[in-house]
Amino acid sequence: VVATAAGTFHQPALPVTARDTVAAGDAFNGGLAVALSETMALAAAVEFATAVAAASVTVPGAQAAMPDRARVAALGRSLAAL
């Protein structure tokens, strides 16, 4: 849930098979920071961060689980096919 002075919205988690959730929060925060630094609107930034976190839980470990943009984009393409 995201709350701002303008209101609130919910960004659902993406449906992935989690192998290890140890770095999901770090991945989300890193993805959010990247998106906001690239001047994405808040809703789009949260959606991107959610995809980064989802991609991170599909790989065991912490550092190795941090996805690059290609893995986040691949996750987005696979979900779009559902």
Backbone as JSON Lines, residues from 0, in Angstrom:
{"i":0,"aa":"V","n":[0.85,-1.17,0.0],"ca":[0.0,0.0,0.0],"c":[0.9,1.23,0.0]}
{"i":1,"aa":"V","n":[0.55,2.17,-0.86],"ca":[1.28,3.43,-0.93],"c":[0.32,4.53,-0.5]}
{"i":2,"aa":"A","n":[0.76,5.35,0.41],"ca":[-0.06,6.45,0.9],"c":[0.67,7.77,0.7]}
{"i":3,"aa":"T","n":[-0.02,8.71,0.08],"ca":[0.51,10.05,-0.11],"c":[-0.56,11.04,0.32]}
{"i":4,"aa":"A","n":[-0.25,12.31,0.27],"ca":[-1.24,13.32,0.61],"c":[-2.41,13.3,-0.37]}
{"i":5,"aa":"A","n":[-2.17,12.81,-1.59],"ca":[-3.22,12.75,-2.6],"c":[-4.12,11.53,-2.47]}
{"i":6,"aa":"G","n":[-3.69,10.54,-1.7],"ca":[-4.51,9.34,-1.54],"c":[-3.65,8.1,-1.38]}
{"i":7,"aa":"T","n":[-4.3,6.95,-1.48],"ca":[-3.6,5.68,-1.32],"c":[-3.9,4.78,-2.52]}
{"i":8,"aa":"F","n":[-2.98,3.82,-2.75],"ca":[-3.24,2.78,-3.74],"c":[-2.5,1.52,-3.33]}
{"i":9,"aa":"H","n":[-2.96,0.41,-3.87],"ca":[-2.39,-0.9,-3.56],"c":[-1.72,-1.45,-4.8]}
{"i":10,"aa":"Q","n":[-0.52,-1.92,-4.66],"ca":[0.2,-2.59,-5.75],"c":[0.31,-4.06,-5.37]}
{"i":11,"aa":"P","n":[-0.41,-4.94,-6.06],"ca":[-0.33,-6.35,-5.69],"c":[1.02,-6.96,-6.04]}
{"i":12,"aa":"A","n":[1.36,-8.01,-5.31],"ca":[2.58,-8.76,-5.61],"c":[2.39,-9.49,-6.93]}
{"i":13,"aa":"L","n":[3.49,-9.82,-7.58],"ca":[3.42,-10.55,-8.85],"c":[3.46,-12.05,-8.56]}
{"i":14,"aa":"P","n":[2.75,-12.84,-9.34],"ca":[2.69,-14.29,-9.1],"c":[3.95,-15.0,-9.62]}
{"i":15,"aa":"V","n":[4.87,-15.27,-8.73],"ca":[6.09,-16.01,-9.06],"c":[6.27,-17.13,-8.05]}
{"i":16,"aa":"T","n":[7.08,-18.1,-8.42],"ca":[7.43,-19.17,-7.49],"c":[8.67,-18.72,-6.73]}
{"i":17,"aa":"A","n":[8.52,-18.48,-5.44],"ca":[9.63,-17.98,-4.63],"c":[10.56,-19.12,-4.24]}
{"i":18,"aa":"R","n":[11.84,-18.91,-4.48],"ca":[12.86,-19.86,-4.05],"c":[13.57,-19.38,-2.79]}
{"i":19,"aa":"D","n":[13.7,-18.05,-2.63],"ca":[14.39,-17.49,-1.48],"c":[13.98,-16.02,-1.36]}
{"i":20,"aa":"T","n":[13.41,-15.64,-0.23],"ca":[12.9,-14.28,-0.07],"c":[13.85,-13.37,0.71]}
{"i":21,"aa":"V","n":[15.07,-13.82,0.94],"ca":[15.98,-13.1,1.82],"c":[16.25,-11.65,1.39]}
{"i":22,"aa":"A","n":[16.24,-11.36,0.12],"ca":[16.61,-10.02,-0.33],"c":[15.45,-9.27,-0.98]}
{"i":23,"aa":"A","n":[14.24,-9.74,-0.81],"ca":[13.1,-9.12,-1.49],"c":[12.92,-7.65,-1.11]}
{"i":24,"aa":"G","n":[13.03,-7.33,0.15],"ca":[12.87,-5.93,0.58],"c":[13.96,-5.04,0.04]}
{"i":25,"aa":"D","n":[15.19,-5.53,0.05],"ca":[16.3,-4.76,-0.5],"c":[16.1,-4.54,-1.99]}
{"i":26,"aa":"A","n":[15.64,-5.58,-2.69],"ca":[15.41,-5.47,-4.13],"c":[14.31,-4.44,-4.41]}
{"i":27,"aa":"F","n":[13.23,-4.51,-3.64],"ca":[12.14,-3.55,-3.82],"c":[12.65,-2.12,-3.62]}
{"i":28,"aa":"N","n":[13.35,-1.88,-2.52],"ca":[13.83,-0.53,-2.23],"c":[14.82,-0.04,-3.28]}
{"i":29,"aa":"G","n":[15.69,-0.92,-3.74],"ca":[16.63,-0.54,-4.8],"c":[15.9,-0.23,-6.09]}
{"i":30,"aa":"G","n":[14.92,-1.05,-6.45],"ca":[14.13,-0.8,-7.66],"c":[13.37,0.5,-7.57]}
{"i":31,"aa":"L","n":[12.8,0.78,-6.39],"ca":[12.07,2.02,-6.2],"c":[13.01,3.23,-6.33]}
{"i":32,"aa":"A","n":[14.18,3.13,-5.73],"ca":[15.15,4.23,-5.81],"c":[15.58,4.48,-7.26]}
{"i":33,"aa":"V","n":[15.83,3.41,-8.0],"ca":[16.23,3.56,-9.41],"c":[15.1,4.23,-10.19]}
{"i":34,"aa":"A","n":[13.88,3.71,-10.03],"ca":[12.75,4.25,-10.79],"c":[12.5,5.72,-10.48]}
{"i":35,"aa":"L","n":[12.53,6.07,-9.21],"ca":[12.3,7.47,-8.83],"c":[13.44,8.37,-9.33]}
{"i":36,"aa":"S","n":[14.67,7.85,-9.3],"ca":[15.8,8.66,-9.79],"c":[15.71,8.87,-11.3]}
{"i":37,"aa":"E","n":[14.99,7.99,-11.98],"ca":[14.77,8.13,-13.42],"c":[13.49,8.91,-13.71]}
{"i":38,"aa":"T","n":[12.94,9.52,-12.7],"ca":[11.75,10.37,-12.75],"c":[10.47,9.66,-13.18]}
{"i":39,"aa":"M","n":[10.38,8.36,-12.86],"ca":[9.11,7.67,-13.08],"c":[8.08,8.22,-12.12]}
{"i":40,"aa":"A","n":[6.83,8.23,-12.54],"ca":[5.74,8.6,-11.64],"c":[5.69,7.56,-10.52]}
{"i":41,"aa":"L","n":[5.17,7.96,-9.37],"ca":[5.18,7.08,-8.2],"c":[4.52,5.73,-8.49]}
{"i":42,"aa":"A","n":[3.37,5.7,-9.1],"ca":[2.69,4.43,-9.36],"c":[3.53,3.53,-10.26]}
{"i":43,"aa":"A","n":[4.13,4.08,-11.29],"ca":[4.99,3.3,-12.17],"c":[6.24,2.83,-11.45]}
{"i":44,"aa":"A","n":[6.79,3.67,-10.59],"ca":[7.99,3.31,-9.82],"c":[7.7,2.15,-8.87]}
{"i":45,"aa":"V","n":[6.54,2.18,-8.23],"ca":[6.16,1.1,-7.31],"c":[5.92,-0.19,-8.1]}
{"i":46,"aa":"E","n":[5.32,-0.07,-9.27],"ca":[5.11,-1.26,-10.11],"c":[6.46,-1.85,-10.53]}
{"i":47,"aa":"F","n":[7.41,-1.0,-10.93],"ca":[8.74,-1.47,-11.3],"c":[9.43,-2.12,-10.11]}
{"i":48,"aa":"A","n":[9.37,-1.48,-8.95],"ca":[10.0,-2.03,-7.75],"c":[9.41,-3.39,-7.38]}
{"i":49,"aa":"T","n":[8.11,-3.53,-7.56],"ca":[7.46,-4.81,-7.28],"c":[7.98,-5.89,-8.23]}
{"i":50,"aa":"A","n":[8.19,-5.54,-9.48],"ca":[8.74,-6.49,-10.44],"c":[10.18,-6.87,-10.09]}
{"i":51,"aa":"V","n":[10.96,-5.89,-9.64],"ca":[12.34,-6.17,-9.23],"c":[12.33,-7.14,-8.04]}
{"i":52,"aa":"A","n":[11.49,-6.89,-7.06],"ca":[11.4,-7.77,-5.89],"c":[10.94,-9.16,-6.3]}
{"i":53,"aa":"A","n":[9.96,-9.24,-7.19],"ca":[9.46,-10.54,-7.64],"c":[10.56,-11.33,-8.34]}
{"i":54,"aa":"A","n":[11.31,-10.66,-9.19],"ca":[12.41,-11.34,-9.88],"c":[13.47,-11.81,-8.89]}
{"i":55,"aa":"S","n":[13.7,-11.04,-7.84],"ca":[14.75,-11.39,-6.88],"c":[14.43,-12.66,-6.1]}
{"i":56,"aa":"V","n":[13.17,-12.94,-5.86],"ca":[12.84,-14.12,-5.03],"c":[12.88,-15.41,-5.83]}
{"i":57,"aa":"T","n":[13.09,-15.33,-7.14],"ca":[13.14,-16.54,-7.96],"c":[14.53,-17.16,-8.0]}
{"i":58,"aa":"V","n":[15.49,-16.51,-7.37],"ca":[16.89,-16.98,-7.35],"c":[17.35,-17.07,-5.9]}
{"i":59,"aa":"P","n":[18.01,-18.16,-5.51],"ca":[18.48,-18.25,-4.12],"c":[19.63,-17.29,-3.83]}
{"i":60,"aa":"G","n":[19.72,-16.89,-2.58],"ca":[20.79,-16.01,-2.14],"c":[20.33,-14.57,-2.09]}
{"i":61,"aa":"A","n":[21.26,-13.7,-1.75],"ca":[20.93,-12.28,-1.66],"c":[21.55,-11.52,-2.82]}
{"i":62,"aa":"Q","n":[22.87,-11.46,-2.86],"ca":[23.54,-10.67,-3.9],"c":[23.26,-11.26,-5.29]}
{"i":63,"aa":"A","n":[23.32,-12.57,-5.4],"ca":[23.07,-13.22,-6.7],"c":[21.63,-13.03,-7.17]}
{"i":64,"aa":"A","n":[20.72,-12.77,-6.23],"ca":[19.31,-12.64,-6.56],"c":[18.95,-11.27,-7.12]}
{"i":65,"aa":"M","n":[19.82,-10.28,-6.96],"ca":[19.5,-8.94,-7.44],"c":[19.42,-8.97,-8.97]}
{"i":66,"aa":"P","n":[18.24,-8.69,-9.52],"ca":[18.09,-8.83,-10.97],"c":[18.6,-7.61,-11.73]}
{"i":67,"aa":"D","n":[19.01,-7.87,-12.96],"ca":[19.3,-6.76,-13.86],"c":[18.03,-6.43,-14.63]}
{"i":68,"aa":"R","n":[18.07,-5.39,-15.43],"ca":[16.87,-4.97,-16.15],"c":[16.36,-6.05,-17.1]}
{"i":69,"aa":"A","n":[17.25,-6.82,-17.68],"ca":[16.83,-7.87,-18.61],"c":[15.97,-8.91,-17.9]}
{"i":70,"aa":"R","n":[16.36,-9.28,-16.69],"ca":[15.57,-10.28,-15.95],"c":[14.23,-9.71,-15.51]}
{"i":71,"aa":"V","n":[14.2,-8.44,-15.14],"ca":[12.93,-7.8,-14.77],"c":[12.03,-7.71,-16.0]}
{"i":72,"aa":"A","n":[12.6,-7.33,-17.13],"ca":[11.81,-7.24,-18.37],"c":[11.29,-8.61,-18.79]}
{"i":73,"aa":"A","n":[12.11,-9.65,-18.63],"ca":[11.68,-11.0,-18.99],"c":[10.52,-11.44,-18.11]}
{"i":74,"aa":"L","n":[10.56,-11.08,-16.85],"ca":[9.46,-11.41,-15.94],"c":[8.19,-10.7,-16.4]}
{"i":75,"aa":"G","n":[8.32,-9.45,-16.78],"ca":[7.17,-8.7,-17.26],"c":[6.57,-9.33,-18.51]}
{"i":76,"aa":"R","n":[7.44,-9.78,-19.42],"ca":[6.94,-10.42,-20.65],"c":[6.25,-11.74,-20.34]}
{"i":77,"aa":"S","n":[6.8,-12.51,-19.42],"ca":[6.18,-13.8,-19.09],"c":[4.83,-13.61,-18.41]}
{"i":78,"aa":"L","n":[4.71,-12.57,-17.59],"ca":[3.43,-12.31,-16.93],"c":[2.39,-11.78,-17.92]}
{"i":79,"aa":"A","n":[2.84,-11.01,-18.91],"ca":[1.92,-10.49,-19.9],"c":[1.31,-11.6,-20.75]}
{"i":80,"aa":"A","n":[2.04,-12.71,-20.85],"ca":[1.56,-13.83,-21.64],"c":[0.49,-14.65,-20.92]}
{"i":81,"aa":"L","n":[0.31,-14.42,-19.62],"ca":[-0.68,-15.19,-18.85],"c":[-2.09,-14.83,-19.22]}
